Amino acid sequence: MNFTDTHTHLYVDAFKEDIDEVMKRANDDNINRFFIPAIDSATTEAMYQLEKKFPEQIFLMMGLHPTSVKENYQEELKHIEEQLEKRQFYAIGEIGIDLYWDQTHLQEQQDAFRHQIKLAKKYKLPIIIHCRNAFDEVFEILEEEKSEDLFGIFHCFTGTYEHAQQAINYNLKLGIGGVLTFKNGKIDKFMSEIDMKHIVLETDSPYLAPTPYRGKRNESSYLIEVAKKLADIHQISLEEVARITTENANQIFGTS
């Protein structure tokens, strides 16, 4: 039984003091592959160092997080293009639109999102979408860009059943994490109606720790709590959840 954490920020300062222990705890729970989303150019070196430390388990993405889209976003996009020319990545992410914290740069976020979708198509890579308070805006751009070569993961999915169906129709898997275990998370109410072939597991650590760790630093070993909840909802074994979601991750990222 092997699990894949399809979205975890293991390179951030929250793990600086105990990354070895964090990785061991995850491995002890059969979580042994970690897909690492980028934030902006300031985090690139930390990602590379993490990969160097755990080369067999770390799989890097490249992209510009929507909350990092500022006046200099064109320079950030150039940095992404330079990195993509140099080496292999497994996805373009995380990208998208975030209107929760600040709506000042909506136009720039839309432009950066479109640009990075085009980069994903150029390099035949999946996109990893961040969406917060912006379902309409994200779906508008996905509708513009939809094609057979557009695919990926709707990361940290928190929408409605209708949103889930829309995402699936755009050839996206749903990234399911700690929110599934929250009493007010809502997605648990309809997750039984979503076929397991559309689901991948993630933590988004150090954020959004699942119950019973809610409010604490999240880490990849806590993925097991999400998997247990999913197994309960779908009335299947934990081993089956591991098998299906790992196959789904392999399909998206082109791994085996």
PyRosetta script that sets phi, psi and omega in degrees:
from pyrosetta import init, pose_from_sequence

init()
pose = pose_from_sequence("MNFTDTHTHLYVDAFKEDIDEVMKRANDDNINRFFIPAIDSATTEAMYQLEKKFPEQIFLMMGLHPTSVKENYQEELKHIEEQLEKRQFYAIGEIGIDLYWDQTHLQEQQDAFRHQIKLAKKYKLPIIIHCRNAFDEVFEILEEEKSEDLFGIFHCFTGTYEHAQQAINYNLKLGIGGVLTFKNGKIDKFMSEIDMKHIVLETDSPYLAPTPYRGKRNESSYLIEVAKKLADIHQISLEEVARITTENANQIFGTS")
pose.set_psi(1, 121.2)
pose.set_omega(1, -179.7)
pose.set_phi(2, -133.7)
pose.set_psi(2, 134.9)
pose.set_omega(2, 178.4)
pose.set_phi(3, -109.5)
pose.set_psi(3, 155.4)
pose.set_omega(3, 175.6)
pose.set_phi(4, -123.0)
pose.set_psi(4, 125.9)
pose.set_omega(4, 171.8)
pose.set_phi(5, -90.3)
pose.set_psi(5, 106.0)
pose.set_omega(5, -172.5)
pose.set_phi(6, -82.9)
pose.set_psi(6, 0.7)
pose.set_omega(6, -178.8)
pose.set_phi(7, -162.0)
pose.set_psi(7, 102.5)
pose.set_omega(7, 179.2)
pose.set_phi(8, -150.9)
pose.set_psi(8, 136.3)
pose.set_omega(8, -177.4)
pose.set_phi(9, -97.1)
pose.set_psi(9, 63.3)
pose.set_omega(9, -174.0)
pose.set_phi(10, -70.7)
pose.set_psi(10, -8.2)
pose.set_omega(10, -177.4)
pose.set_phi(11, -91.9)
pose.set_psi(11, -4.9)
pose.set_omega(11, -175.4)
pose.set_phi(12, -77.8)
pose.set_psi(12, 167.2)
pose.set_omega(12, -174.0)
pose.set_phi(13, -60.7)
pose.set_psi(13, -24.4)
pose.set_omega(13, -179.1)
pose.set_phi(14, -59.1)
pose.set_psi(14, -23.1)
pose.set_omega(14, -179.5)
pose.set_phi(15, -109.3)
pose.set_psi(15, 8.6)
pose.set_omega(15, -172.8)
pose.set_phi(16, -60.4)
pose.set_psi(16, -36.8)
pose.set_omega(16, -173.2)
pose.set_phi(17, -87.6)
pose.set_psi(17, -20.7)
pose.set_omega(17, -172.0)
pose.set_phi(18, -142.0)
pose.set_psi(18, 34.1)
pose.set_omega(18, -177.5)
pose.set_phi(19, -60.8)
pose.set_psi(19, -35.5)
pose.set_omega(19, 178.8)
pose.set_phi(20, -62.3)
pose.set_psi(20, -43.5)
pose.set_omega(20, 179.1)
pose.set_phi(21, -67.8)
pose.set_psi(21, -38.5)
pose.set_omega(21, 178.3)
pose.set_phi(22, -60.9)
pose.set_psi(22, -44.9)
pose.set_omega(22, 179.4)
pose.set_phi(23, -66.2)
pose.set_psi(23, -39.9)
pose.set_omega(23, -180.0)
pose.set_phi(24, -63.8)
pose.set_psi(24, -43.3)
pose.set_omega(24, 179.6)
pose.set_phi(25, -61.5)
pose.set_psi(25, -40.0)
pose.set_omega(25, 178.3)
pose.set_phi(26, -65.3)
pose.set_psi(26, -47.7)
pose.set_omega(26, -180.0)
pose.set_phi(27, -60.5)
pose.set_psi(27, -37.7)
pose.set_omega(27, 178.8)
pose.set_phi(28, -63.0)
pose.set_psi(28, -25.4)
pose.set_omega(28, 177.5)
pose.set_phi(29, -98.2)
pose.set_psi(29, 18.7)
pose.set_omega(29, 177.1)
pose.set_phi(30, 66.1)
pose.set_psi(30, 25.1)
pose.set_omega(30, 173.1)
pose.set_phi(31, -102.6)
pose.set_psi(31, 107.3)
pose.set_omega(31, -168.7)
pose.set_phi(32, -130.6)
pose.set_psi(32, 6.8)
pose.set_omega(32, 172.9)
pose.set_phi(33, -133.6)
pose.set_psi(33, 138.5)
pose.set_omega(33, -171.1)
pose.set_phi(34, -135.0)
pose.set_psi(34, 119.4)
pose.set_omega(34, 178.4)
pose.set_phi(35, -99.8)
pose.set_psi(35, 127.2)
pose.set_omega(35, -164.0)
pose.set_phi(36, -112.7)
pose.set_psi(36, 110.0)
pose.set_omega(36, 178.7)
pose.set_phi(37, -78.8)
pose.set_psi(37, 147.3)
pose.set_omega(37, 175.9)
pose.set_phi(38, -85.2)
pose.set_psi(38, 161.7)
pose.set_omega(38, 174.4)
pose.set_phi(39, -114.3)
pose.set_psi(39, -57.2)
pose.set_omega(39, 176.8)
pose.set_phi(40, -165.5)
pose.set_psi(40, -174.4)
pose.set_omega(40, -174.5)
pose.set_phi(41, -62.1)
pose.set_psi(41, -25.2)
pose.set_omega(41, -179.1)
pose.set_phi(42, -68.4)
pose.set_psi(42, -18.3)
pose.set_omega(42, -177.7)
pose.set_phi(43, -102.9)
pose.set_psi(43, -4.1)
pose.set_omega(43, -174.1)
pose.set_phi(44, -59.3)
pose.set_psi(44, -48.3)
pose.set_omega(44, -176.2)
pose.set_phi(45, -63.8)
pose.set_psi(45, -39.7)
pose.set_omega(45, 178.5)
pose.set_phi(46, -63.2)
pose.set_psi(46, -37.1)
pose.set_omega(46, 176.3)
pose.set_phi(47, -63.4)
pose.set_psi(47, -44.3)
pose.set_omega(47, -179.6)
pose.set_phi(48, -63.8)
pose.set_psi(48, -37.5)
pose.set_omega(48, 179.4)
pose.set_phi(49, -67.7)
pose.set_psi(49, -38.6)
pose.set_omega(49, 177.1)
pose.set_phi(50, -63.2)
pose.set_psi(50, -43.7)
pose.set_omega(50, 177.9)
pose.set_phi(51, -61.6)
pose.set_psi(51, -40.5)
pose.set_omega(51, 179.3)
pose.set_phi(52, -63.1)
pose.set_psi(52, -36.2)
pose.set_omega(52, -177.6)
pose.set_phi(53, -75.4)
pose.set_psi(53, -34.5)
pose.set_omega(53, -178.4)
pose.set_phi(54, -131.3)
pose.set_psi(54, 64.1)
pose.set_omega(54, -169.8)
pose.set_phi(55, -63.3)
pose.set_psi(55, -27.5)
pose.set_omega(55, -177.3)
pose.set_phi(56, -81.7)
pose.set_psi(56, -14.2)
pose.set_omega(56, -171.6)
pose.set_phi(57, -119.0)
pose.set_psi(57, -14.4)
pose.set_omega(57, -174.1)
pose.set_phi(58, -103.1)
pose.set_psi(58, 129.8)
pose.set_omega(58, -179.5)
pose.set_phi(59, -126.3)
pose.set_psi(59, 116.1)
pose.set_omega(59, -171.0)
pose.set_phi(60, -91.5)
pose.set_psi(60, 147.3)
pose.set_omega(60, 169.2)
pose.set_phi(61, -110.5)
pose.set_psi(61, 168.4)
pose.set_omega(61, 174.3)
pose.set_phi(62, -136.7)
pose.set_psi(62, 133.8)
pose.set_omega(62, 179.8)
pose.set_phi(63, 175.8)
pose.set_psi(63, 177.8)
pose.set_omega(63, 179.6)
pose.set_phi(64, -118.1)
pose.set_psi(64, 113.9)
pose.set_omega(64, 179.0)
pose.set_phi(65, -62.3)
pose.set_psi(65, 138.6)
pose.set_omega(65, -176.3)
pose.set_phi(66, -59.3)
pose.set_psi(66, -31.1)
pose.set_omega(66, 178.7)
pose.set_phi(67, -74.5)
pose.set_psi(67, -8.9)
pose.set_omega(67, 175.1)
pose.set_phi(68, -98.0)
pose.set_psi(68, 4.8)
pose.set_omega(68, 177.5)
pose.set_phi(69, -81.0)
pose.set_psi(69, 107.4)
pose.set_omega(69, -179.7)
pose.set_phi(70, -126.1)
pose.set_psi(70, -161.5)
pose.set_omega(70, -179.0)
pose.set_phi(71, -60.1)
pose.set_psi(71, -27.2)
pose.set_omega(71, -175.8)
pose.set_phi(72, -94.4)
pose.set_psi(72, 20.6)
pose.set_omega(72, -171.0)
pose.set_phi(73, -62.7)
pose.set_psi(73, -27.0)
pose.set_omega(73, 178.1)
pose.set_phi(74, -64.9)
pose.set_psi(74, -38.9)
pose.set_omega(74, 175.8)
pose.set_phi(75, -64.1)
pose.set_psi(75, -39.9)
pose.set_omega(75, 178.4)
pose.set_phi(76, -64.3)
pose.set_psi(76, -40.4)
pose.set_omega(76, 178.5)
pose.set_phi(77, -65.3)
pose.set_psi(77, -35.5)
pose.set_omega(77, 176.9)
pose.set_phi(78, -64.9)
pose.set_psi(78, -39.5)
pose.set_omega(78, 176.7)
pose.set_phi(79, -59.7)
pose.set_psi(79, -43.3)
pose.set_omega(79, 178.8)
pose.set_phi(80, -60.3)
pose.set_psi(80, -46.3)
pose.set_omega(80, -179.3)
pose.set_phi(81, -61.9)
pose.set_psi(81, -39.6)
pose.set_omega(81, 178.8)
pose.set_phi(82, -63.6)
pose.set_psi(82, -41.7)
pose.set_omega(82, -179.9)
pose.set_phi(83, -67.7)
pose.set_psi(83, -39.9)
pose.set_omega(83, -179.7)
pose.set_phi(84, -63.3)
pose.set_psi(84, -31.1)
pose.set_omega(84, 179.2)
pose.set_phi(85, -74.1)
pose.set_psi(85, -22.4)
pose.set_omega(85, -172.1)
pose.set_phi(86, -88.0)
pose.set_psi(86, -32.1)
pose.set_omega(86, -166.8)
pose.set_phi(87, -159.1)
pose.set_psi(87, 177.7)
pose.set_omega(87, -178.8)
pose.set_phi(88, -85.4)
pose.set_psi(88, 138.2)
pose.set_omega(88, 168.1)
pose.set_phi(89, -129.6)
pose.set_psi(89, 163.2)
pose.set_omega(89, -175.3)
pose.set_phi(90, -105.6)
pose.set_psi(90, -6.9)
pose.set_omega(90, 178.0)
pose.set_phi(91, -169.9)
pose.set_psi(91, 163.9)
pose.set_omega(91, 168.9)
pose.set_phi(92, -101.2)
pose.set_psi(92, 112.3)
pose.set_omega(92, -176.4)
pose.set_phi(93, 179.7)
pose.set_psi(93, 162.8)
pose.set_omega(93, 0.5)
pose.set_phi(94, -95.2)
pose.set_psi(94, 141.3)
pose.set_omega(94, -174.6)
pose.set_phi(95, -129.2)
pose.set_psi(95, 164.3)
pose.set_omega(95, 178.0)
pose.set_phi(96, 146.2)
pose.set_psi(96, -144.7)
pose.set_omega(96, -177.6)
pose.set_phi(97, -138.7)
pose.set_psi(97, 134.5)
pose.set_omega(97, 178.4)
pose.set_phi(98, -130.8)
pose.set_psi(98, 112.5)
pose.set_omega(98, 179.3)
pose.set_phi(99, -111.3)
pose.set_psi(99, 15.6)
pose.set_omega(99, -179.0)
pose.set_phi(100, -76.9)
pose.set_psi(100, -50.0)
pose.set_omega(100, -175.4)
pose.set_phi(101, -84.1)
pose.set_psi(101, -36.8)
pose.set_omega(101, -169.3)
pose.set_phi(102, -161.1)
pose.set_psi(102, 129.4)
pose.set_omega(102, 178.2)
pose.set_phi(103, -104.8)
pose.set_psi(103, 8.5)
pose.set_omega(103, -174.7)
pose.set_phi(104, -60.7)
pose.set_psi(104, -39.7)
pose.set_omega(104, -172.3)
pose.set_phi(105, -109.9)
pose.set_psi(105, 38.1)
pose.set_omega(105, -179.5)
pose.set_phi(106, -57.5)
pose.set_psi(106, -47.2)
pose.set_omega(106, -178.3)
pose.set_phi(107, -61.0)
pose.set_psi(107, -41.9)
pose.set_omega(107, 178.8)
pose.set_phi(108, -66.3)
pose.set_psi(108, -38.8)
pose.set_omega(108, 177.3)
pose.set_phi(109, -62.6)
pose.set_psi(109, -42.9)
pose.set_omega(109, 178.8)
pose.set_phi(110, -62.2)
pose.set_psi(110, -43.0)
pose.set_omega(110, -180.0)
pose.set_phi(111, -64.1)
pose.set_psi(111, -44.1)
pose.set_omega(111, -179.9)
pose.set_phi(112, -65.8)
pose.set_psi(112, -38.1)
pose.set_omega(112, 179.2)
pose.set_phi(113, -62.9)
pose.set_psi(113, -49.8)
pose.set_omega(113, 179.0)
pose.set_phi(114, -58.7)
pose.set_psi(114, -46.2)
pose.set_omega(114, -176.8)
pose.set_phi(115, -60.6)
pose.set_psi(115, -42.0)
pose.set_omega(115, -176.9)
pose.set_phi(116, -75.4)
pose.set_psi(116, -29.1)
pose.set_omega(116, 172.1)
pose.set_phi(117, -62.2)
pose.set_psi(117, -41.4)
pose.set_omega(117, 178.4)
pose.set_phi(118, -64.9)
pose.set_psi(118, -37.1)
pose.set_omega(118, 175.5)
pose.set_phi(119, -63.5)
pose.set_psi(119, -40.5)
pose.set_omega(119, 178.7)
pose.set_phi(120, -61.0)
pose.set_psi(120, -42.5)
pose.set_omega(120, 179.0)
pose.set_phi(121, -66.2)
pose.set_psi(121, -40.2)
pose.set_omega(121, 179.3)
pose.set_phi(122, -59.7)
pose.set_psi(122, -43.2)
pose.set_omega(122, -176.6)
pose.set_phi(123, -95.7)
pose.set_psi(123, 5.3)
pose.set_omega(123, 178.7)
pose.set_phi(124, 56.4)
pose.set_psi(124, 46.1)
pose.set_omega(124, -178.3)
pose.set_phi(125, -115.9)
pose.set_psi(125, 153.6)
pose.set_omega(125, 174.1)
pose.set_phi(126, -72.9)
pose.set_psi(126, 157.2)
pose.set_omega(126, 172.3)
pose.set_phi(127, -104.0)
pose.set_psi(127, 144.5)
pose.set_omega(127, 177.3)
pose.set_phi(128, -115.6)
pose.set_psi(128, 111.0)
pose.set_omega(128, -168.3)
pose.set_phi(129, -95.9)
pose.set_psi(129, 129.8)
pose.set_omega(129, 169.6)
pose.set_phi(130, -102.5)
pose.set_psi(130, 126.2)
pose.set_omega(130, -179.4)
pose.set_phi(131, -138.7)
pose.set_psi(131, 119.9)
pose.set_omega(131, 176.3)
pose.set_phi(132, -138.1)
pose.set_psi(132, 120.3)
pose.set_omega(132, -175.9)
pose.set_phi(133, 54.9)
pose.set_psi(133, 35.0)
pose.set_omega(133, -172.2)
pose.set_phi(134, -150.6)
pose.set_psi(134, 31.9)
pose.set_omega(134, -178.2)
pose.set_phi(135, -59.4)
pose.set_psi(135, -45.6)
pose.set_omega(135, -178.6)
pose.set_phi(136, -61.0)
pose.set_psi(136, -43.5)
pose.set_omega(136, -177.8)
pose.set_phi(137, -67.1)
pose.set_psi(137, -40.4)
pose.set_omega(137, 178.9)
pose.set_phi(138, -66.6)
pose.set_psi(138, -46.6)
pose.set_omega(138, -178.4)
pose.set_phi(139, -65.9)
pose.set_psi(139, -31.0)
pose.set_omega(139, 177.5)
pose.set_phi(140, -60.9)
pose.set_psi(140, -44.0)
pose.set_omega(140, -179.7)
pose.set_phi(141, -72.9)
pose.set_psi(141, -38.3)
pose.set_omega(141, 176.8)
pose.set_phi(142, -61.2)
pose.set_psi(142, -36.4)
pose.set_omega(142, 177.4)
pose.set_phi(143, -64.6)
pose.set_psi(143, -40.7)
pose.set_omega(143, 178.3)
pose.set_phi(144, -63.4)
pose.set_psi(144, -39.0)
pose.set_omega(144, -170.7)
pose.set_phi(145, -98.7)
pose.set_psi(145, -0.7)
pose.set_omega(145, -173.5)
pose.set_phi(146, -59.2)
pose.set_psi(146, 138.2)
pose.set_omega(146, 179.8)
pose.set_phi(147, -170.9)
pose.set_psi(147, 171.0)
pose.set_omega(147, -178.3)
pose.set_phi(148, -64.5)
pose.set_psi(148, -25.8)
pose.set_omega(148, -178.8)
pose.set_phi(149, -94.8)
pose.set_psi(149, 12.5)
pose.set_omega(149, 173.1)
pose.set_phi(150, -99.3)
pose.set_psi(150, 119.3)
pose.set_omega(150, -179.7)
pose.set_phi(151, -157.9)
pose.set_psi(151, 166.5)
pose.set_omega(151, 178.9)
pose.set_phi(152, 157.9)
pose.set_psi(152, -146.5)
pose.set_omega(152, -176.1)
pose.set_phi(153, -132.2)
pose.set_psi(153, 133.4)
pose.set_omega(153, 170.5)
pose.set_phi(154, -88.3)
pose.set_psi(154, 93.4)
pose.set_omega(154, -173.0)
pose.set_phi(155, -64.3)
pose.set_psi(155, 144.9)
pose.set_omega(155, 175.6)
pose.set_phi(156, 48.4)
pose.set_psi(156, 55.3)
pose.set_omega(156, -174.4)
pose.set_phi(157, -65.8)
pose.set_psi(157, 126.7)
pose.set_omega(157, -178.9)
pose.set_phi(158, -133.0)
pose.set_psi(158, 14.0)
pose.set_omega(158, -174.4)
pose.set_phi(159, -85.4)
pose.set_psi(159, -166.1)
pose.set_omega(159, 179.0)
pose.set_phi(160, -86.7)
pose.set_psi(160, 175.5)
pose.set_omega(160, 175.0)
pose.set_phi(161, -59.9)
pose.set_psi(161, -39.7)
pose.set_omega(161, 179.2)
pose.set_phi(162, -64.5)
pose.set_psi(162, -40.7)
pose.set_omega(162, 175.7)
pose.set_phi(163, -61.3)
pose.set_psi(163, -40.8)
pose.set_omega(163, 179.7)
pose.set_phi(164, -60.3)
pose.set_psi(164, -44.9)
pose.set_omega(164, 179.6)
pose.set_phi(165, -64.4)
pose.set_psi(165, -38.6)
pose.set_omega(165, 176.7)
pose.set_phi(166, -61.0)
pose.set_psi(166, -47.6)
pose.set_omega(166, -179.3)
pose.set_phi(167, -59.9)
pose.set_psi(167, -45.3)
pose.set_omega(167, 179.4)
pose.set_phi(168, -60.8)
pose.set_psi(168, -38.2)
pose.set_omega(168, 179.6)
pose.set_phi(169, -66.7)
pose.set_psi(169, -20.9)
pose.set_omega(169, 175.2)
pose.set_phi(170, -92.4)
pose.set_psi(170, 17.3)
pose.set_omega(170, 176.5)
pose.set_phi(171, 67.6)
pose.set_psi(171, 37.8)
pose.set_omega(171, -179.9)
pose.set_phi(172, -114.3)
pose.set_psi(172, 138.3)
pose.set_omega(172, 168.5)
pose.set_phi(173, -80.2)
pose.set_psi(173, 159.7)
pose.set_omega(173, 176.2)
pose.set_phi(174, -99.0)
pose.set_psi(174, 121.9)
pose.set_omega(174, 176.0)
pose.set_phi(175, -82.9)
pose.set_psi(175, 111.1)
pose.set_omega(175, -174.2)
pose.set_phi(176, -108.2)
pose.set_psi(176, 125.6)
pose.set_omega(176, -177.9)
pose.set_phi(177, -131.7)
pose.set_psi(177, -146.3)
pose.set_omega(177, -172.7)
pose.set_phi(178, -57.2)
pose.set_psi(178, -29.0)
pose.set_omega(178, -179.1)
pose.set_phi(179, -56.1)
pose.set_psi(179, -29.9)
pose.set_omega(179, 179.1)
pose.set_phi(180, -59.4)
pose.set_psi(180, -27.2)
pose.set_omega(180, -175.9)
pose.set_phi(181, -93.8)
pose.set_psi(181, -6.4)
pose.set_omega(181, -177.0)
pose.set_phi(182, -76.3)
pose.set_psi(182, 142.0)
pose.set_omega(182, 177.7)
pose.set_phi(183, -61.4)
pose.set_psi(183, -34.6)
pose.set_omega(183, -179.4)
pose.set_phi(184, -105.0)
pose.set_psi(184, 17.6)
pose.set_omega(184, -176.3)
pose.set_phi(185, -72.3)
pose.set_psi(185, -24.8)
pose.set_omega(185, 173.4)
pose.set_phi(186, 73.3)
pose.set_psi(186, -35.2)
pose.set_omega(186, -175.3)
pose.set_phi(187, -67.0)
pose.set_psi(187, -21.4)
pose.set_omega(187, 177.6)
pose.set_phi(188, -65.4)
pose.set_psi(188, -20.5)
pose.set_omega(188, -177.3)
pose.set_phi(189, -70.5)
pose.set_psi(189, -26.7)
pose.set_omega(189, -178.3)
pose.set_phi(190, -123.4)
pose.set_psi(190, 3.4)
pose.set_omega(190, -174.8)
pose.set_phi(191, -64.0)
pose.set_psi(191, -25.2)
pose.set_omega(191, 177.8)
pose.set_phi(192, -66.2)
pose.set_psi(192, -20.4)
pose.set_omega(192, -180.0)
pose.set_phi(193, -87.7)
pose.set_psi(193, -6.6)
pose.set_omega(193, 179.4)
pose.set_phi(194, -96.9)
pose.set_psi(194, 119.0)
pose.set_omega(194, -180.0)
pose.set_phi(195, -58.9)
pose.set_psi(195, 138.6)
pose.set_omega(195, -178.7)
pose.set_phi(196, -58.6)
pose.set_psi(196, -22.3)
pose.set_omega(196, 179.8)
pose.set_phi(197, -66.2)
pose.set_psi(197, -11.8)
pose.set_omega(197, -179.1)
pose.set_phi(198, -101.6)
pose.set_psi(198, 6.8)
pose.set_omega(198, -170.1)
pose.set_phi(199, -118.2)
pose.set_psi(199, 136.1)
pose.set_omega(199, 166.6)
pose.set_phi(200, -125.0)
pose.set_psi(200, 157.4)
pose.set_omega(200, -178.4)
pose.set_phi(201, -99.2)
pose.set_psi(201, 148.6)
pose.set_omega(201, 178.4)
pose.set_phi(202, -155.2)
pose.set_psi(202, 163.1)
pose.set_omega(202, 173.1)
pose.set_phi(203, -111.6)
pose.set_psi(203, -33.6)
pose.set_omega(203, -169.1)
pose.set_phi(204, 59.7)
pose.set_psi(204, 26.4)
pose.set_omega(204, -179.7)
pose.set_phi(205, -60.8)
pose.set_psi(205, 143.6)
pose.set_omega(205, 14.7)
pose.set_phi(206, -89.0)
pose.set_psi(206, 14.8)
pose.set_omega(206, -175.3)
pose.set_phi(207, -99.3)
pose.set_psi(207, 161.4)
pose.set_omega(207, 169.2)
pose.set_phi(208, 55.6)
pose.set_psi(208, 50.6)
pose.set_omega(208, 177.5)
pose.set_phi(209, -61.1)
pose.set_psi(209, 138.9)
pose.set_omega(209, -179.5)
pose.set_phi(210, -74.9)
pose.set_psi(210, 161.9)
pose.set_omega(210, 168.1)
pose.set_phi(211, -61.1)
pose.set_psi(211, 134.6)
pose.set_omega(211, 11.9)
pose.set_phi(212, -96.2)
pose.set_psi(212, 17.9)
pose.set_omega(212, -176.8)
pose.set_phi(213, -102.6)
pose.set_psi(213, 9.0)
pose.set_omega(213, -174.0)
pose.set_phi(214, -55.2)
pose.set_psi(214, 134.8)
pose.set_omega(214, -178.2)
pose.set_phi(215, 94.8)
pose.set_psi(215, -13.1)
pose.set_omega(215, 178.1)
pose.set_phi(216, -100.0)
pose.set_psi(216, 172.8)
pose.set_omega(216, 174.0)
pose.set_phi(217, -62.4)
pose.set_psi(217, 128.0)
pose.set_omega(217, 176.1)
pose.set_phi(218, -80.5)
pose.set_psi(218, 151.3)
pose.set_omega(218, 173.9)
pose.set_phi(219, -148.4)
pose.set_psi(219, 165.5)
pose.set_omega(219, -170.3)
pose.set_phi(220, -63.3)
pose.set_psi(220, -28.5)
pose.set_omega(220, 179.3)
pose.set_phi(221, -63.3)
pose.set_psi(221, -23.5)
pose.set_omega(221, -179.9)
pose.set_phi(222, -73.4)
pose.set_psi(222, -6.8)
pose.set_omega(222, 176.2)
pose.set_phi(223, -55.1)
pose.set_psi(223, -29.7)
pose.set_omega(223, -177.4)
pose.set_phi(224, -61.3)
pose.set_psi(224, -31.4)
pose.set_omega(224, 178.9)
pose.set_phi(225, -68.2)
pose.set_psi(225, -37.7)
pose.set_omega(225, 177.0)
pose.set_phi(226, -67.3)
pose.set_psi(226, -42.9)
pose.set_omega(226, 179.8)
pose.set_phi(227, -62.3)
pose.set_psi(227, -41.2)
pose.set_omega(227, 178.5)
pose.set_phi(228, -62.8)
pose.set_psi(228, -42.2)
pose.set_omega(228, 178.9)
pose.set_phi(229, -63.7)
pose.set_psi(229, -42.1)
pose.set_omega(229, 179.5)
pose.set_phi(230, -65.3)
pose.set_psi(230, -40.4)
pose.set_omega(230, 177.8)
pose.set_phi(231, -61.4)
pose.set_psi(231, -40.7)
pose.set_omega(231, 179.5)
pose.set_phi(232, -66.2)
pose.set_psi(232, -43.4)
pose.set_omega(232, -178.7)
pose.set_phi(233, -64.3)
pose.set_psi(233, -42.9)
pose.set_omega(233, -176.6)
pose.set_phi(234, -91.0)
pose.set_psi(234, -2.2)
pose.set_omega(234, 179.1)
pose.set_phi(235, 55.1)
pose.set_psi(235, 49.5)
pose.set_omega(235, 175.3)
pose.set_phi(236, -131.8)
pose.set_psi(236, 169.3)
pose.set_omega(236, -177.8)
pose.set_phi(237, -76.0)
pose.set_psi(237, 159.8)
pose.set_omega(237, 176.0)
pose.set_phi(238, -62.1)
pose.set_psi(238, -36.6)
pose.set_omega(238, 178.4)
pose.set_phi(239, -61.8)
pose.set_psi(239, -38.2)
pose.set_omega(239, 179.6)
pose.set_phi(240, -69.9)
pose.set_psi(240, -38.7)
pose.set_omega(240, 174.9)
pose.set_phi(241, -60.1)
pose.set_psi(241, -45.1)
pose.set_omega(241, 179.0)
pose.set_phi(242, -60.1)
pose.set_psi(242, -46.9)
pose.set_omega(242, -177.0)
pose.set_phi(243, -63.2)
pose.set_psi(243, -49.5)
pose.set_omega(243, -174.8)
pose.set_phi(244, -68.0)
pose.set_psi(244, -48.0)
pose.set_omega(244, -176.4)
pose.set_phi(245, -68.5)
pose.set_psi(245, -31.5)
pose.set_omega(245, 176.1)
pose.set_phi(246, -69.6)
pose.set_psi(246, -40.7)
pose.set_omega(246, 175.7)
pose.set_phi(247, -61.6)
pose.set_psi(247, -40.7)
pose.set_omega(247, 179.0)
pose.set_phi(248, -63.4)
pose.set_psi(248, -41.2)
pose.set_omega(248, 177.9)
pose.set_phi(249, -63.6)
pose.set_psi(249, -43.5)
pose.set_omega(249, 177.8)
pose.set_phi(250, -59.7)
pose.set_psi(250, -40.0)
pose.set_omega(250, -180.0)
pose.set_phi(251, -62.4)
pose.set_psi(251, -43.3)
pose.set_omega(251, -178.4)
pose.set_phi(252, -70.0)
pose.set_psi(252, -47.9)
pose.set_omega(252, -171.4)
pose.set_phi(253, -90.0)
pose.set_psi(253, -5.1)
pose.set_omega(253, 179.9)
pose.set_phi(254, 70.8)
pose.set_psi(254, 31.9)
pose.set_omega(254, 178.9)
pose.set_phi(255, -107.9)
pose.set_psi(255, 178.7)
pose.set_omega(255, 178.9)
pose.set_phi(256, -146.4)
pose.dump_pdb("model.pdb")
